[in-house]
Amino acid sequence: MSECVYVSAVVSAREGCGAALERELGRVVPLVRAEAGCARYDLHRSDSGDAFLFYEIWESDAALAAHGRTAHMAAMRAATAELVAGPAAVAIWRALDVA
C-alpha cells in the first residue's frame, strides 16, 4: 500500500476578492510542484463562486510537513490574509486497500 498523503484544501474569497485571490494562490503552484516529495499540486476554482480547491499528493507525512514550513507558503499566507473569507478547510486523506 502506498504511503502517500492526499490533501484537499478549500479556500473561499472575500466578496469581490476572487480574482486577486486566484492570482496569489496561482503564484505558489510552480514553487510547490518543485518541492521534494510533491507528487501532485493542483489548483481549481468552483463554477459556482469564489471557492478554490487545492488537490495535493505528497510522498510522505514528512514531505507534507516540510511543505507547510516553506518560505513561499508563509509568503502566500501573508499575501492572502485580507483576501480570504476565513480559514482554509483542510482535510488529510489516506488510501484504503480495498482490493
N, CA, C and O atoms as a GROMACS GRO file, in nm:
protein
  396
    1MET      N    1   0.084  -0.118   0.000
    1MET     CA    2   0.000   0.000   0.000
    1MET      C    3   0.088   0.124   0.000
    1MET      O    4   0.193   0.129   0.064
    2SER      N    5   0.043   0.221  -0.072
    2SER     CA    6   0.115   0.348  -0.083
    2SER      C    7   0.116   0.422   0.050
    2SER      O    8   0.019   0.416   0.126
    3GLU      N    9   0.224   0.490   0.078
    3GLU     CA   10   0.232   0.575   0.196
    3GLU      C   11   0.199   0.718   0.162
    3GLU      O   12   0.220   0.808   0.244
    4CYS      N   13   0.149   0.742   0.043
    4CYS     CA   14   0.119   0.879   0.002
    4CYS      C   15   0.015   0.942   0.093
    4CYS      O   16  -0.070   0.875   0.151
    5VAL      N   17   0.024   1.073   0.103
    5VAL     CA   18  -0.070   1.153   0.180
    5VAL      C   19  -0.145   1.240   0.080
    5VAL      O   20  -0.084   1.309  -0.002
    6TYR      N   21  -0.277   1.236   0.087
    6TYR     CA   22  -0.363   1.314  -0.002
    6TYR      C   23  -0.423   1.428   0.078
    6TYR      O   24  -0.464   1.410   0.192
    7VAL      N   25  -0.428   1.545   0.017
    7VAL     CA   26  -0.477   1.663   0.086
    7VAL      C   27  -0.577   1.735  -0.003
    7VAL      O   28  -0.555   1.752  -0.123
    8SER      N   29  -0.688   1.777   0.058
    8SER     CA   30  -0.778   1.871  -0.008
    8SER      C   31  -0.785   1.994   0.081
    8SER      O   32  -0.800   1.984   0.203
    9ALA      N   33  -0.774   2.109   0.019
    9ALA     CA   34  -0.781   2.236   0.093
    9ALA      C   35  -0.871   2.331   0.016
    9ALA      O   36  -0.844   2.363  -0.100
   10VAL      N   37  -0.978   2.375   0.080
   10VAL     CA   38  -1.073   2.466   0.016
   10VAL      C   39  -1.056   2.604   0.079
   10VAL      O   40  -1.059   2.619   0.201
   11VAL      N   41  -1.039   2.703  -0.007
   11VAL     CA   42  -1.019   2.842   0.034
   11VAL      C   43  -1.129   2.925  -0.033
   11VAL      O   44  -1.151   2.913  -0.153
   12SER      N   45  -1.196   3.007   0.044
   12SER     CA   46  -1.301   3.093  -0.011
   12SER      C   47  -1.258   3.239  -0.008
   12SER      O   48  -1.199   3.286   0.090
   13ALA      N   49  -1.288   3.309  -0.116
   13ALA     CA   50  -1.252   3.451  -0.127
   13ALA      C   51  -1.354   3.539  -0.058
   13ALA      O   52  -1.473   3.507  -0.053
   14ARG      N   53  -1.307   3.650  -0.005
   14ARG     CA   54  -1.398   3.754   0.042
   14ARG      C   55  -1.471   3.811  -0.079
   14ARG      O   56  -1.423   3.802  -0.192
   15GLU      N   57  -1.586   3.869  -0.054
   15GLU     CA   58  -1.665   3.932  -0.160
   15GLU      C   59  -1.578   4.028  -0.241
   15GLU      O   60  -1.513   4.117  -0.186
   16GLY      N   61  -1.577   4.006  -0.372
   16GLY     CA   62  -1.502   4.093  -0.462
   16GLY      C   63  -1.352   4.066  -0.471
   16GLY      O   64  -1.281   4.139  -0.540
   17CYS      N   65  -1.304   3.964  -0.402
   17CYS     CA   66  -1.160   3.936  -0.399
   17CYS      C   67  -1.121   3.811  -0.477
   17CYS      O   68  -1.006   3.768  -0.469
   18GLY      N   69  -1.212   3.752  -0.551
   18GLY     CA   70  -1.185   3.626  -0.619
   18GLY      C   71  -1.070   3.633  -0.717
   18GLY      O   72  -0.984   3.545  -0.717
   19ALA      N   73  -1.067   3.735  -0.800
   19ALA     CA   74  -0.960   3.746  -0.900
   19ALA      C   75  -0.824   3.765  -0.833
   19ALA      O   76  -0.725   3.703  -0.874
   20ALA      N   77  -0.818   3.849  -0.732
   20ALA     CA   78  -0.691   3.873  -0.662
   20ALA      C   79  -0.646   3.747  -0.589
   20ALA      O   80  -0.527   3.714  -0.588
   21LEU      N   81  -0.739   3.676  -0.528
   21LEU     CA   82  -0.703   3.553  -0.458
   21LEU      C   83  -0.653   3.448  -0.556
   21LEU      O   84  -0.555   3.379  -0.529
   22GLU      N   85  -0.719   3.436  -0.670
   22GLU     CA   86  -0.674   3.340  -0.772
   22GLU      C   87  -0.530   3.370  -0.814
   22GLU      O   88  -0.449   3.278  -0.826
   23ARG      N   89  -0.499   3.496  -0.836
   23ARG     CA   90  -0.361   3.534  -0.874
   23ARG      C   91  -0.261   3.492  -0.767
   23ARG      O   92  -0.158   3.432  -0.797
   24GLU      N   93  -0.292   3.524  -0.641
   24GLU     CA   94  -0.198   3.494  -0.532
   24GLU      C   95  -0.181   3.344  -0.512
   24GLU      O   96  -0.070   3.296  -0.492
   25LEU      N   97  -0.291   3.271  -0.516
   25LEU     CA   98  -0.282   3.125  -0.500
   25LEU      C   99  -0.204   3.062  -0.616
   25LEU      O  100  -0.126   2.970  -0.596
   26GLY      N  101  -0.227   3.113  -0.735
   26GLY     CA  102  -0.159   3.059  -0.853
   26GLY      C  103  -0.009   3.080  -0.852
   26GLY      O  104   0.065   3.000  -0.908
   27ARG      N  105   0.036   3.186  -0.787
   27ARG     CA  106   0.181   3.214  -0.782
   27ARG      C  107   0.259   3.103  -0.713
   27ARG      O  108   0.374   3.078  -0.748
   28VAL      N  109   0.199   3.038  -0.617
   28VAL     CA  110   0.271   2.940  -0.537
   28VAL      C  111   0.277   2.802  -0.605
   28VAL      O  112   0.362   2.720  -0.571
   29VAL      N  113   0.188   2.776  -0.700
   29VAL     CA  114   0.178   2.642  -0.759
   29VAL      C  115   0.311   2.591  -0.815
   29VAL      O  116   0.352   2.481  -0.779
   30PRO      N  117   0.380   2.666  -0.902
   30PRO     CA  118   0.506   2.610  -0.955
   30PRO      C  119   0.613   2.590  -0.847
   30PRO      O  120   0.696   2.500  -0.858
   31LEU      N  121   0.611   2.673  -0.745
   31LEU     CA  122   0.709   2.658  -0.636
   31LEU      C  123   0.682   2.531  -0.557
   31LEU      O  124   0.775   2.459  -0.520
   32VAL      N  125   0.556   2.504  -0.530
   32VAL     CA  126   0.520   2.384  -0.454
   32VAL      C  127   0.548   2.259  -0.536
   32VAL      O  128   0.601   2.160  -0.485
   33ARG      N  129   0.514   2.263  -0.664
   33ARG     CA  130   0.539   2.147  -0.750
   33ARG      C  131   0.686   2.109  -0.755
   33ARG      O  132   0.720   1.994  -0.781
   34ALA      N  133   0.775   2.206  -0.732
   34ALA     CA  134   0.919   2.180  -0.734
   34ALA      C  135   0.971   2.126  -0.600
   34ALA      O  136   1.087   2.087  -0.590
   35GLU      N  137   0.887   2.124  -0.497
   35GLU     CA  138   0.931   2.076  -0.366
   35GLU      C  139   0.958   1.926  -0.368
   35GLU      O  140   0.891   1.850  -0.438
   36ALA      N  141   1.056   1.885  -0.290
   36ALA     CA  142   1.084   1.742  -0.273
   36ALA      C  143   0.962   1.675  -0.212
   36ALA      O  144   0.905   1.726  -0.115
   37GLY      N  145   0.921   1.562  -0.267
   37GLY     CA  146   0.810   1.487  -0.212
   37GLY      C  147   0.673   1.527  -0.262
   37GLY      O  148   0.573   1.467  -0.223
   38CYS      N  149   0.666   1.627  -0.349
   38CYS     CA  150   0.537   1.668  -0.405
   38CYS      C  151   0.510   1.586  -0.530
   38CYS      O  152   0.582   1.597  -0.630
   39ALA      N  153   0.407   1.504  -0.526
   39ALA     CA  154   0.370   1.423  -0.642
   39ALA      C  155   0.265   1.493  -0.727
   39ALA      O  156   0.258   1.472  -0.848
   40ARG      N  157   0.182   1.576  -0.663
   40ARG     CA  158   0.076   1.649  -0.736
   40ARG      C  159   0.034   1.770  -0.653
   40ARG      O  160   0.023   1.761  -0.531
   41TYR      N  161   0.010   1.881  -0.721
   41TYR     CA  162  -0.038   2.002  -0.654
   41TYR      C  163  -0.116   2.081  -0.758
   41TYR      O  164  -0.059   2.149  -0.843
   42ASP      N  165  -0.248   2.071  -0.750
   42ASP     CA  166  -0.335   2.133  -0.850
   42ASP      C  167  -0.428   2.232  -0.783
   42ASP      O  168  -0.474   2.211  -0.671
   43LEU      N  169  -0.456   2.341  -0.854
   43LEU     CA  170  -0.548   2.444  -0.807
   43LEU      C  171  -0.670   2.446  -0.896
   43LEU      O  172  -0.658   2.445  -1.019
   44HIS      N  173  -0.788   2.450  -0.835
   44HIS     CA  174  -0.916   2.451  -0.908
   44HIS      C  175  -1.001   2.567  -0.855
   44HIS      O  176  -0.986   2.609  -0.741
   45ARG      N  177  -1.090   2.618  -0.940
   45ARG     CA  178  -1.185   2.722  -0.899
   45ARG      C  179  -1.326   2.670  -0.924
   45ARG      O  180  -1.353   2.611  -1.029
   46SER      N  181  -1.415   2.692  -0.830
   46SER     CA  182  -1.552   2.642  -0.843
   46SER      C  183  -1.628   2.717  -0.951
   46SER      O  184  -1.602   2.834  -0.979
   47ASP      N  185  -1.723   2.648  -1.012
   47ASP     CA  186  -1.812   2.710  -1.110
   47ASP      C  187  -1.912   2.803  -1.043
   47ASP      O  188  -1.962   2.897  -1.104
   48SER      N  189  -1.941   2.776  -0.918
   48SER     CA  190  -2.050   2.848  -0.852
   48SER      C  191  -2.007   2.970  -0.772
   48SER      O  192  -2.093   3.035  -0.712
   49GLY      N  193  -1.881   3.003  -0.770
   49GLY     CA  194  -1.839   3.119  -0.692
   49GLY      C  195  -1.690   3.128  -0.674
   49GLY      O  196  -1.613   3.074  -0.754
   50ASP      N  197  -1.652   3.196  -0.572
   50ASP     CA  198  -1.511   3.224  -0.548
   50ASP      C  199  -1.450   3.130  -0.445
   50ASP      O  200  -1.384   3.173  -0.350
   51ALA      N  201  -1.472   3.001  -0.466
   51ALA     CA  202  -1.408   2.899  -0.382
   51ALA      C  203  -1.300   2.831  -0.465
   51ALA      O  204  -1.318   2.806  -0.584
   52PHE      N  205  -1.190   2.801  -0.400
   52PHE     CA  206  -1.075   2.740  -0.466
   52PHE      C  207  -1.039   2.612  -0.392
   52PHE      O  208  -1.049   2.603  -0.270
   53LEU      N  209  -0.998   2.512  -0.470
   53LEU     CA  210  -0.960   2.382  -0.414
   53LEU      C  211  -0.817   2.351  -0.455
   53LEU      O  212  -0.783   2.352  -0.573
   54PHE      N  213  -0.735   2.322  -0.356
   54PHE     CA  214  -0.605   2.262  -0.381
   54PHE      C  215  -0.622   2.112  -0.364
   54PHE      O  216  -0.674   2.066  -0.262
   55TYR      N  217  -0.578   2.036  -0.463
   55TYR     CA  218  -0.572   1.890  -0.453
   55TYR      C  219  -0.425   1.854  -0.455
   55TYR      O  220  -0.354   1.887  -0.550
   56GLU      N  221  -0.380   1.785  -0.352
   56GLU     CA  222  -0.238   1.759  -0.333
   56GLU      C  223  -0.212   1.612  -0.307
   56GLU      O  224  -0.293   1.543  -0.245
   57ILE      N  225  -0.099   1.564  -0.355
   57ILE     CA  226  -0.050   1.431  -0.319
   57ILE      C  227   0.096   1.447  -0.278
   57ILE      O  228   0.178   1.501  -0.352
   58TRP      N  229   0.126   1.399  -0.159
   58TRP     CA  230   0.262   1.405  -0.104
   58TRP      C  231   0.314   1.265  -0.083
   58TRP      O  232   0.239   1.174  -0.048
   59GLU      N  233   0.443   1.246  -0.104
   59GLU     CA  234   0.503   1.114  -0.092
   59GLU      C  235   0.509   1.063   0.052
   59GLU      O  236   0.522   0.943   0.075
   60SER      N  237   0.500   1.154   0.149
   60SER     CA  238   0.509   1.114   0.289
   60SER      C  239   0.456   1.225   0.380
   60SER      O  240   0.439   1.339   0.337
   61ASP      N  241   0.432   1.189   0.504
   61ASP     CA  242   0.394   1.288   0.605
   61ASP      C  243   0.506   1.391   0.623
   61ASP      O  244   0.479   1.509   0.642
   62ALA      N  245   0.630   1.344   0.616
   62ALA     CA  246   0.743   1.435   0.633
   62ALA      C  247   0.749   1.539   0.522
   62ALA      O  248   0.777   1.656   0.547
   63ALA      N  249   0.721   1.497   0.398
   63ALA     CA  250   0.721   1.591   0.286
   63ALA      C  251   0.610   1.694   0.303
   63ALA      O  252   0.630   1.812   0.275
   64LEU      N  253   0.493   1.650   0.347
   64LEU     CA  254   0.383   1.743   0.371
   64LEU      C  255   0.418   1.841   0.482
   64LEU      O  256   0.390   1.961   0.471
   65ALA      N  257   0.478   1.793   0.588
   65ALA     CA  258   0.516   1.880   0.699
   65ALA      C  259   0.619   1.984   0.654
   65ALA      O  260   0.609   2.101   0.691
   66ALA      N  261   0.717   1.941   0.575
   66ALA     CA  262   0.818   2.034   0.525
   66ALA      C  263   0.754   2.140   0.435
   66ALA      O  264   0.793   2.257   0.439
   67HIS      N  265   0.656   2.100   0.355
   67HIS     CA  266   0.584   2.194   0.268
   67HIS      C  267   0.522   2.308   0.350
   67HIS      O  268   0.530   2.424   0.309
   68GLY      N  269   0.463   2.276   0.461
   68GLY     CA  270   0.399   2.377   0.544
   68GLY      C  271   0.495   2.477   0.605
   68GLY      O  272   0.454   2.584   0.649
   69ARG      N  273   0.623   2.442   0.608
   69ARG     CA  274   0.724   2.530   0.668
   69ARG      C  275   0.803   2.612   0.565
   69ARG      O  276   0.895   2.685   0.602
   70THR      N  277   0.769   2.600   0.437
   70THR     CA  278   0.847   2.671   0.335
   70THR      C  279   0.820   2.821   0.338
   70THR      O  280   0.713   2.866   0.379
   71ALA      N  281   0.919   2.896   0.292
   71ALA     CA  282   0.906   3.042   0.287
   71ALA      C  283   0.796   3.085   0.190
   71ALA      O  284   0.726   3.183   0.215
   72HIS      N  285   0.780   3.012   0.079
   72HIS     CA  286   0.678   3.054  -0.017
   72HIS      C  287   0.537   3.030   0.035
   72HIS      O  288   0.445   3.102  -0.003
   73MET      N  289   0.518   2.930   0.121
   73MET     CA  290   0.385   2.912   0.180
   73MET      C  291   0.357   3.020   0.284
   73MET      O  292   0.244   3.068   0.294
   74ALA      N  293   0.458   3.058   0.361
   74ALA     CA  294   0.441   3.168   0.457
   74ALA      C  295   0.409   3.298   0.383
   74ALA      O  296   0.323   3.375   0.426
   75ALA      N  297   0.477   3.321   0.272
   75ALA     CA  298   0.451   3.442   0.193
   75ALA      C  299   0.311   3.439   0.133
   75ALA      O  300   0.244   3.542   0.128
   76MET      N  301   0.266   3.322   0.088
   76MET     CA  302   0.131   3.311   0.032
   76MET      C  303   0.026   3.337   0.140
   76MET      O  304  -0.072   3.407   0.115
   77ARG      N  305   0.047   3.283   0.258
   77ARG     CA  306  -0.049   3.306   0.368
   77ARG      C  307  -0.057   3.456   0.400
   77ARG      O  308  -0.166   3.508   0.424
   78ALA      N  309   0.056   3.522   0.403
   78ALA     CA  310   0.056   3.667   0.431
   78ALA      C  311  -0.011   3.746   0.318
   78ALA      O  312  -0.087   3.839   0.344
   79ALA      N  313   0.016   3.708   0.195
   79ALA     CA  314  -0.039   3.780   0.080
   79ALA      C  315  -0.189   3.762   0.065
   79ALA      O  316  -0.257   3.847   0.008
   80THR      N  317  -0.242   3.652   0.117
   80THR     CA  318  -0.385   3.624   0.101
   80THR      C  319  -0.468   3.652   0.226
   80THR      O  320  -0.590   3.635   0.224
   81ALA      N  321  -0.405   3.695   0.333
   81ALA     CA  322  -0.475   3.713   0.461
   81ALA      C  323  -0.598   3.803   0.450
   81ALA      O  324  -0.700   3.776   0.513
   82GLU      N  325  -0.590   3.908   0.372
   82GLU     CA  326  -0.703   4.001   0.358
   82GLU      C  327  -0.796   3.964   0.244
   82GLU      O  328  -0.898   4.030   0.223
   83LEU      N  329  -0.762   3.860   0.169
   83LEU     CA  330  -0.842   3.820   0.053
   83LEU      C  331  -0.936   3.703   0.082
   83LEU      O  332  -1.031   3.679   0.007
   84VAL      N  333  -0.910   3.631   0.190
   84VAL     CA  334  -0.988   3.511   0.219
   84VAL      C  335  -1.102   3.541   0.315
   84VAL      O  336  -1.094   3.633   0.398
   85ALA      N  337  -1.209   3.462   0.302
   85ALA     CA  338  -1.327   3.480   0.387
   85ALA      C  339  -1.309   3.416   0.524
   85ALA      O  340  -1.386   3.445   0.616
   86GLY      N  341  -1.211   3.331   0.539
   86GLY     CA  342  -1.186   3.262   0.666
   86GLY      C  343  -1.078   3.158   0.646
   86GLY      O  344  -1.016   3.151   0.540
   87PRO      N  345  -1.055   3.077   0.748
   87PRO     CA  346  -0.951   2.974   0.738
   87PRO      C  347  -0.984   2.872   0.630
   87PRO      O  348  -1.101   2.846   0.600
   88ALA      N  349  -0.881   2.816   0.572
   88ALA     CA  350  -0.899   2.709   0.473
   88ALA      C  351  -0.955   2.585   0.542
   88ALA      O  352  -0.924   2.557   0.658
   89ALA      N  353  -1.038   2.512   0.470
   89ALA     CA  354  -1.088   2.383   0.517
   89ALA      C  355  -0.996   2.275   0.461
   89ALA      O  356  -1.005   2.240   0.343
   90VAL      N  357  -0.910   2.223   0.545
   90VAL     CA  358  -0.808   2.127   0.502
   90VAL      C  359  -0.844   1.988   0.554
   90VAL      O  360  -0.879   1.971   0.671
   91ALA      N  361  -0.834   1.890   0.466
   91ALA     CA  362  -0.857   1.751   0.505
   91ALA      C  363  -0.740   1.667   0.456
   91ALA      O  364  -0.691   1.685   0.345
   92ILE      N  365  -0.697   1.575   0.542
   92ILE     CA  366  -0.590   1.481   0.509
   92ILE      C  367  -0.657   1.346   0.481
   92ILE      O  368  -0.745   1.303   0.555
   93TRP      N  369  -0.614   1.282   0.374
   93TRP     CA  370  -0.675   1.157   0.329
   93TRP      C  371  -0.569   1.048   0.317
   93TRP      O  372  -0.453   1.076   0.286
   94ARG      N  373  -0.609   0.924   0.342
   94ARG     CA  374  -0.523   0.807   0.325
   94ARG      C  375  -0.593   0.708   0.233
   94ARG      O  376  -0.715   0.689   0.242
   95ALA      N  377  -0.517   0.646   0.146
   95ALA     CA  378  -0.575   0.547   0.055
   95ALA      C  379  -0.614   0.421   0.134
   95ALA      O  380  -0.546   0.382   0.229
   96LEU      N  381  -0.723   0.360   0.093
   96LEU     CA  382  -0.768   0.235   0.153
   96LEU      C  383  -0.736   0.120   0.058
   96LEU      O  384  -0.752   0.133  -0.063
   97ASP      N  385  -0.692   0.010   0.113
   97ASP     CA  386  -0.666  -0.109   0.034
   97ASP      C  387  -0.796  -0.190   0.028
   97ASP      O  388  -0.829  -0.262   0.122
   98VAL      N  389  -0.868  -0.178  -0.082
   98VAL     CA  390  -0.997  -0.244  -0.094
   98VAL      C  391  -0.994  -0.359  -0.194
   98VAL      O  392  -1.097  -0.418  -0.226
   99ALA      N  393  -0.875  -0.392  -0.244
   99ALA     CA  394  -0.863  -0.500  -0.343
   99ALA      C  395  -0.879  -0.636  -0.278
   99ALA      O  396  -0.871  -0.738  -0.346
   0.00000   0.00000   0.00000
